[in-house]
């Protein structure tokens, strides 16, 4: 017999991993594009450093959202 609680806990853990993993993947892709463009901009206009830094920090919210979702999912495992 399959224990449904154990199977559900496994699916929740997989979902939490996917939430963090895809958030990190999306962040990496975005930061790669922003980083290369930002370095080109900084080579021509060094005074734009603050703007480039802010644009590089914005995609990090994807990982934070993924972590929050994973944390909420892991909280459901004990229920």
C-alpha positions, 0 to 999 in steps of 0.5 A: 500500500502507498502511504498517501501522506508520504507521497503528498509530502514528497510532492510538496518537497518537489514543488518547493525545490522547483519554486526555488530552482526556477526562481534562481534560473530566471534570476541568472538569465536576467542578471546575465543580460543586465550585467553584460549591458550594464558593463557596456553602459559603465564603460561609456558612462561611469556615472550610471553605476547606481542605476546599473546596481539597482537594475542588477538587484531587482531580479533577486526578488525572484529568488526571494519570492521562490523562497517564500513560496517554498517556505509556505509549502514546507509549512503545509507538509506538517499539516 
